[in-house]
């Protein structure tokens, strides 16, 4: 009986220690200037150039899905641009931050009303650095919340995608609210995904690569400068 109590105590202590670690909220230094910051901590799964009306999400098989299917947006909200997928492992900081200053133009939640899918496969691929990353089905199946931010370069969208095990997404913003780059606005429980859509403009330069680990509010995803004339990747 004593052994059982000791094992139980160790398991409970380990769980609560992990939860405290999981919910940590470190300070971040947000760069000044014309930058777009990462909305999440995690590994860049893909950086995809998209055309109006479609978003390719498969890294290997070339399959495509519409952005409105991914995030619940209407097709009229989609423009040409870049879609950047950030995978948040169970050990990542799970606080989400605003990527660019502006005004919240949209907050839309999508709940499938059925069992969602586990992100264990994606976690394994990231931990083992197995590339190219696969076409994970949770993009379409899982609960998600999208916010739109109207900024000086157009509307950016951030989609939070929850894991099967803990379907809890926090997105504490509402349309009409003014936000600043680096502001904390949300949280996703357990392993998660955070997609960032950046509209294509001539002055945009992407500063990250697939496989790179990024930090919310701190890592520069892209820069924009009106003196530039071409988009770089």
ABEGO torsion letter per residue (X at the ends): XAAAAAAAAAAAAAAAAAAAAAABBBBBBBBBEBBBBBABBEBBABBBBBBBGBBBABAAAGBBBBAAAAAGBBAAABBBEBBBBBBBBAABBABBBBABBEBBABBBBBBAGBBBBBAAAAAAAAAAGBOBBBBBAAAAABBBBBBBBBBAAEBBBBBBBBBAABBBBBBBBBBGBBBBBGBBABBBBEBBBBBBBBBBBAABBBABBBGBBBBBGABBABBBBAABABBBX
